[in-house]
């Protein structure tokens, strides 16, 4: 039987490859529906099974669509992804969580989810001054010249009652009619066809010639207003006002006050969306009130006050040609089926997951079999069965391999697990290169190379681990294919500049199992230097907010390995930041040292997340549940009645926002 660990590893491996094709090359291999549902499944599994957390997981980052031919601009407000769901049960869970968290009446705004490419538009004094792609969520490409060619985006606003400076976000789209005509023209010119309108819109927005962009007749729908001094507290009301300023706002938008109204909207548009002139792939639900949004807050990747419901996918039947075995960064070996190409949900499918050895055996699968392929919760489509009645002159039976296809090491399988893995962690090329790729990634050391360059350096014998990057010389690099002397020098300089990356990101870059971005920040704030962390006892580690047994043991295990300690010492010698800087330490105090807080209710001066940060910066600890060890409850309006009752029973002191701010 397939194990959870094996399923997680299979999802992670393929999504990283597809992220590059999707965001960087704008050449997707699968549909967004398929991609998003797979990412949601991976997030669900990682939450349910934290022992399999991996800092390299695609859920720990937001994908990038940055094209280096454009100027990169940092977003004033990060452009996060929405959490996705594919069931009415999860919609109900979202609604009930929101009701419990707010403990007051609220409205949900339902909107169509347009299948285009995200854009952020900045207006100052009524004029469009900048258009930025989503990029990696923190910074994107300045595509203002291209966006100015889109007729549905106003260059100058109507009226005079708009804020002096604001941002509005939405989707750039290619209407179906234009998409079909564009593909007809490309076919006549013997050019590759676009897979779907989203791909066509994304590729068009990144063209270097605005005149060509104008000829593509892009469209847009705007759906989110941000900034100071907005007209109303309500998201719906702000968009209605934005219509009067000349923005194209969808009429398919409704305020709902009950769950039944939400489901009525979803059911109606599940069919009616097929009559829309542009592609849609779901419904977005947002809490209407900006005040309530602020109190619900955000996770590292998505807002807690919004969710996207995605429409269902398809299945198909096609022939199995061959099977590849791929080695992941942690050594797990995953079988991937190579298929006769088949059209599925708007994209051509050529590969599908075969999961693990048990699945292969249970299917009794042979080369040449007709297989059922489904776009379900996998990052790549999965094979769900074999049409044995259609067998005719089939080939050999598929067997799982016994040795690592990369280094030849005999594979091992832990008791109770379905996954086979290569135990040669420090000698197996995919595992070594995977660790280096994580180290140089944007949210880690941000050294300007990708998978292809890491592979090139490794194959040339220039690097065997992350520390070797700091030994590279320009003369060694420009001898390689596709490198010039100037680009080699620029790369070496970017490596030198990376030593300025702050401690918490360096800690994340090490790739300690279960230590993602957020956990790395927690550890850095609790243990102000790497030496403090290396020598931290188990009890000290689990005493840090959100650090549990699994993470604590992983940190201890990492530093128990001599090669890892040697790596840290080498990186220290090159000047990397392995301690909190003076600025970070200056913000920290011990005012709340030893004090434990529970936060409950809605607030007006700061969000819950901001209060959590203030508590930690001042030496306090955040916990979720009230107990005899709780010192204070920081209470806003509509504090949860259960917490209030328990606090009164235990004699826990309840303080207001103003009380807390005086304390610090």
N, C-alpha and C positions, 0 to 999 in steps of 0.2 A: 504493500500500500504506500501511496505517496505520503511523505511526512511534511509537517509544517516547515521545517528548516529547509528542505529541498525546494519547496514551492517558493519560499521567500528568496532564496538564492537565484532561482531561475528568473524570477521577476526582475531582480536587481540588475543582472547581467545584461539583459536585452534592453531595458529601459535606458541605460546609460548610452548605448550605441544609438538608439532611436532619438534620444535627446539631442545628440549632435546633428543628426540628419534633419530633425524637425526645426530646431531653433537657430542653428548656425548656417546650415546649407539651404534651409527652406525647401528641402526635398524629402517630405515625409514618406515613409514606407507603409504606414498604416493610418487608419482614420483617427481623428481626435477622440471619437467615442471610445474606440478600442484602447487608445492610449490612456485616457482619463480614467476609464473604469479599472484598468490595470493598476494605475497609480493609487487609486482609492483602495483597491484590494490589498496592495502592499502596505499602505498606511494602517489599514485595519489589522493586518496580521502583526505588524511590528508593535502596535499598541497592545494587542492581546498577548503577545509573546515577547516581552522586553529582553529576555535572555538571548534573542537572536538580533538585537539591535546592532547596526553597523554604521559608523560615521560616514562611510562611503556611499550609503544608500541614496538613491535618487530622491527619496522623500526628504532628505536633509538639505536639500537645496532647491532653488527655483531655477528652471531651465533658462538658457540665454539665447537670444536671437540677434546678438550683436554682429554687425558687419563692420570690419575695421576700416572700410572706405569712408565711413561716416564719422563725424565728431561725436564723441560719447559725452552724455550729459547726465548728471545725477538727478534723480527724482526728488522733489521736495517731500512728497509722501510716497513711501515704498509702494510699488504695484505688486501686491500679493496675489496668489492664486486663491480661487474659491475651493472649499471642500466639496467633493462631488458625491452624489448618492444615486442609486439606481432602483430604489424601492420606496414604496409608500410608508413602510415601517420606519425607515430611517428619517423620512420627512416628519413623521409623528414624533420620533425621538428628539429631533432638532427643535420642534415646536415646544415639546414638554420641557426640555432643558432650558429654553429661553424663558418660558413662563416661570419655572422654578428659580432661575437666576435673578429675574427682574422683580418677581413678587408683586407685579402690578399689571394693569391692562396694557396691551401693546397691539400694534398693527403690523401686518406683514404685507410688503409690496411684492406682487408677482409680476415678472417680466419674461419675455422671450429671451433665450440665450442665443445670441447671434454667433454664427460660425465663421468668424473672420479673424483679423489680426488686431491685437489691442493697440490703442493709441492714446496718448495723453496730450491734451491741447491746453496751452497757457495763453490767457487773454489779459492784457493790461490796457486800461482805459478804453475798453471796447474793441481793441485790435488784437488779432492773432499774432503773437510774437514768437511762439515756438511750438513745434510738434515733436514728440519723443516716443519712440517705440517702447514696448515693455522691457526689452533687454533681459537682464537677469533679475529684474524686480527692484534693484537698487539704482542702476543706471541703464540708459538705453541710447539708441542712435537718434541724432537730430535729423529728422526727415522733413523739416519745415517746407523746403522748396517743393518736394513732391506732394505734400498734403495740400499745399495752396492750389494745386490743380484739381482738387476734388470739389465739385460744384456744390455738394450738399453740406460742406463745412464753411461757415461764414468767415470771411476775412475781416468784416466790420459788423459789429452787432447792431441790432435794431433797438430803438428806445434809449433810455438813459438811466434806468433804475438797476443796473447791474453793478456788482462790486468792482472796485478799482482794479483789483488783481484777484484772479481765481483760476482754477484748473477744472476742466471737464474731460471725462474719460469715456471711451466707447470703442466701437469696432469699425475698422475699415473693411469693406466688403466688396465682392465682385458679384453683381446680380447674375442669376442663372442664364438669362438670355445673352448677356455679354460673355459669360464664361463659355457657353456653347459656341458662340461665334469665334471667340479667341482660339479655341481648340481646333475648329475647322480650319482657320488660317494657318495654325501651326502644323496641322496634318498636311495641308497643301504644300507647305514649305519644307516638309520632311523633318520637322523639329519634334522633340519630345513633348507629349501632351501633359498638361497639368492634371494631377490626380483629382483635385476638387477645387471649388471656388476659394476656400481658405488658403490653400497652397498658392493659387494664382494671385490672390490679393497680397499675401506676404511677399512673394517674389517681386511683384510690381512695385510695392512700396520701397523696395531696396534698390531699384534701378538707379543708375547714375545720371540718366537723362530725363529730366522732368517732362520734356515734350513727349517721350514715349509713355510716361506715366499718365499724362493727360489723355492720350489716345486710348487707354485701357478703360476709361469711364468708371473709375472706382466710385463706390457709394459709402455711406457711413450712417450709423445710429449711435447716438450718445446716451449714456445711462448713469453717470455718476458725477455729481458736482462737489468740489472740494474747495476750501479756502476759509478765510475769515469773513465775517459780516455777510453770511449767506442770507437769502431772503427769509427762510423759514427753518424751523427745527425738523420738519418732515422732509424725507428724501423725495417722496411723491410730489409734494408741493413745490420743492425746488426744481424738479424736472419740468413740471407744468409751467413754472416761471421761465425756465430756460427756453421753452418753446417760443415764448414771446420775444426772446432775444434773437431768434433766427436759427436755432439749433434743430436738427432733425431728431425728434424724440418719438419713439414708437408709441402708437395708439394701443398696442397690445400690452397694457400695463394696468394693474388693478390693485386697489387696497383691499386687503382681506382682514376680517376681524375674528374669523373662526377657522378651524382646520378643515371643515367641510367646504368652505369657500375656496380654500387653497386647492383642494383636490378637484373641485369643479373646474377651476381654471386649468389645471394640469390636463384633465381629461378632455376638455374642449380643444386645447391647442395641440394635443397629441395627434389629432387628425387635421385640424384647420391649418397647422403650420405648413402642410404640404402645398397649400395654395399661396404661400408667401413668395415674393419675387427674389428673395435672398435665402441663403441656407441658414437653418437654425438646428440646434442639436440638443435643446433642453429648455428648462425653465429655471430662472434664478429667483430665489426668495430672500428678501432683505427686511430686517426690522426697520420700520419707517423712521422712528425718532432718532435724531443724531445724538441726543443726550443718552438714550438707552443704548445706542451703538457704542458710545464711549465707555459706558459702564460694563458692557459685555466684553469689550476688549478684543484682543487679537492673540492668536498663537504665533509661533515663529514664521509660519507659512501662510496663514489664512485668517480672515476675521471670524470671530465667533458669532457674529450677528447676521451672517449670510451663508447660504448653501445653494449649490446648483443640482437640480434634478436632471439626469440625463435620460434620453429616450433609449429604448431597447435596441439591441443589435441583431445580427443575422447569423445564419450558419450555411455551410455549403459542403459539397462532396468533391474530392479531388484525389489524384493518385500520388502515392509516396514514391519518390525517386531514390532517395538516399538518406542517411542519418549521419550528422556530425556530432562530435562530443567536445564540448567547450569547457575550459577550466576557468572558474571564477577567481576573484581576488583572494578569497579565503580558502581556495582549493577545491571547492565543490564542483563535481563534474556533472554537467547537464546535457542530456541528449536533445538535439534539435532536428526536426524532420525537414527535409528539403522536398517541396511539393511541386506538382505541375501548377503553374500560375492559375489562380482563380479569382474572379471579382467578388469581393465581399465588403458590403457597406461602403462602396465608393472607392475602394483601393484594391490594388492587386496584391494578393497574399501568395508568398512563395515559401514561407517558413512557418513552422508551428512547433510549440513545445511538446515534447514527449515525456516530460516530467522526470521519471526516474526508472530504475531497473524493474521495480515491481509492476509499474504501469505497462511497460513494454511486454513483460511476461504475461500479464493478465489479458492484454489485447491479443496476444499471439500474433503479433504484427509481422508481416513479410514485406520485402521490397516489391513494389508493384501493386500493393493493396490499394483499393479505393477506401479513403479515410473520411470520416466525418470531422469537419473543422468548424470550430465555433469561436466567435469573438466574445469571450466571456471575461472573467476577471484576471486573465493573464496579460502580461505586457506584450507578448506576441500571441497570436491565436493558438488555441490548444486543440489537440486531437482528442475527440471525445469517444471515438469508437471506430470499428472497422466493418465495412460491408462485406462480410465473408461470403455471402451468396453471389457476389459479383466476381469472385476470384476466377482468374483464367491465366494460366501459365505464369504464376507468380514466381518471384525470385527467392533468395535465401531468407531464412528467418532472421529477424533483427535480435542480436544479443548485446548485452551491455559489456563494455570493454573491461579488462582486468588491470591494465597499466595506464598511468597518466599519459595522454597523447602529446604532452609538451615535454616532459622530462623523463618519462619511462618508469618512474617510481611506481611500485605496486600500490593500487588503490586500497583504502581501508574503509570500513563501515562500522560506525559505533553501534553498540547494542541498542535496539529499539528505534534506530533511525533507518530511513529508506535511502538516504543520500550516500553515495560513495564519494570520497574526497582524496586528494593528494596530500600526504602529510609533509611534503618537502617544502615547507613555507619559505625558507630562506634560500632555496636553490631552484625553485620552479619559476621560470620566467614570467608567466602571467601574474603570479602572486607578487613577485618583486616589482614588476612594472606598475601593477595596480596600486601598490603603496606609494610609489613615487608620484603617480598621477594625482592621487589624493593630496599629497604634500604640496604640489604646485598649483592646486585648484584656486579659483577666484576667492572663495571664502576662507581659504587657508593662507598660504604664502603669496598667492597671486603672482606667480612667476609665469611669464608669457609664453608658455608652451602647452601643447596638448598631447593627446595619446600618440599621434603619429611621430612627433618629435622625440618623446620619451622612448618610443620603440626604436627610433633611429639611433639615439645616443646609446641605448642599451646594447643594440646589435653591434655597434662600433666599438664596444668595450670601454666607453667613456664613463659610464655610471653603473653602479651595482646597488646603490642605495641613495637616499635623499641627500646625505651629507656630501656625496661625490659631486653634486651640482656646484658646490662652492669651491671646488678644485679645478673646474673647467677653465680652459684658456681659449681666447678667441682663435689662436692659431690652430688649436685642435679641431675647432668647430667648422671654420670656413673651408677646410679640406673636404668636408662632407658634401654630398650631393644637395643642390638647391640652396646652399649657403654662400653668401658673399662676405667679404671681410667686414663691411659695415654692419650687416645684420648680425654677424657673430659678435662683434663688439657691443652692439646694442643689447644682445641677449645677456652677455656677461655682466653688463651694467645693471640690467634688471634683476639679476641674481643678487648683486651687491646691494641694490636698493631694498631688497626684501628683508634685510636684517632690521629694518625699521618697523616691521609688522609687530603689533603689540602681543604681549605674552599670551593672552587667551586664544588668539588665532594660531600662534605657534603650537600651543598645547593641542588644539584641535587638529593641526596639520600632522601631528605625530601618528594619528590614526589609531589611537587606543580604542579597543572594542567598546562600544556603548557610549563613547565620549563624543557626542555631537557638538554643534555650536553652542547650544544653551548650556549643556552640562560643562563644557570647557570654561564658560564664563563663570559658572557657579564655583567650580574648583579654583579658578584663578583668584576669585574674590575671597575665597576661604583660605587658600594657601598661596601666599603672596609671591612665592618663588618656586621654581621647579624642585629645588632641594627640599623645601618644606613638604611638597607633594610626594616626592620619592620616599621620604621617611615618615609619612603619615600612617598612623595605625588605623586598623579597620574601624574602631570605635569613633575616631576622629572623622573619618570619611562619611560614615552613615549619619553623623551629626549635622552634615551640611544639607540644607534644604534641597529636596528632590533627588538626593543621592541615596539610593537604596543598596541592598545587599549585592545585587548582580553587578552594578557599576563599581561598587567599592572593591569587590573581589577582582574585577577585570583590571582596575588600576594597579592593584597590588601585584597581580600576575604579570602585567606588562613590565613593570620595573624590576621584577625578579629575574628577568632574562638578561643575561650579561650583554648580548649584542645590542639590546635596546638602550641600556645604560651607556654603552660605548658611543652609540649614535648621538645621544643627548650631549655627551661631553664634546664630541666633535663639533656639533652644531653650536655649542656654547663658544668654542674656540674661534668660530667664524663671526661671532658678534651677535647672534640671534638673541632676541629679547626673551629671557627666561625668568623674568620677574615683573611685577606690576610697576609701571612708570610712576614718577613723582606726581603727575597730574591726577592719575587714578587714585593714588593713595591719599592725595590732598582732599578728595571728595569723601573719603571714608572717615567715620567717627565711631566711637565706642559708646555713644549716648544710650543706645538701646541694647547694649551687650547683655546677653542672658535673658532677654525679654522675648516672649513668644506671642505672636499676633494671629488672630483670625479676622479676615475681612469679609463683611457681609453687607448687602444692601446696594443702593445706587448712590453715586456721588456727583457733586457739581464742580468741585475745585480741581480734582485730578481723577484719572481713571483708576480702576483697580490695579492694573498692571503698573502704573506709575507709583502707586502706594506700596506695592510689593517691592519695587526697586528702592524706594526711599527707606523702607524698613531694613533691607539688606545692607544698603550703603552705610547705615548708622548702627550696624552690628546686631540687629534683631533677626528673628527667624519667623518665616511665614509657615503656617500649617493650615490644613483644610478643615479639620474637625475640632470642635470645642472639647476640651478635657480638663482634668484637674490641674494639668501642667500649663494651661493657657493663662497668660498674664493679662492680656487685653483683647477685647473685640473692637475693631475699628468699624463703627456702624454708620452706614448712610441711611437714606430714606428706604422704607419698606424692607427693613432687616428681616431675614427669614425667621418665622415664628418658632421653628424647632430649635434654632440656635439661641434665640432669645430665652426660651424656656430653660434650656440646658445651662446657659450662662447664669441665669438667676438662681438656679438650683445649686450650682457649684460656687456661686459668689464671684464669678469672673467680672472684672471691671469693664464697663462699656463706655467707649470714648467716641467723640464726634471727630469730623475732619479737622475742625478748628483746634480741638484739644490735642490731636496728634501733631499737627503742624507746630504748635507751641512747644511740644515735647522735644522736637528736633531743631 
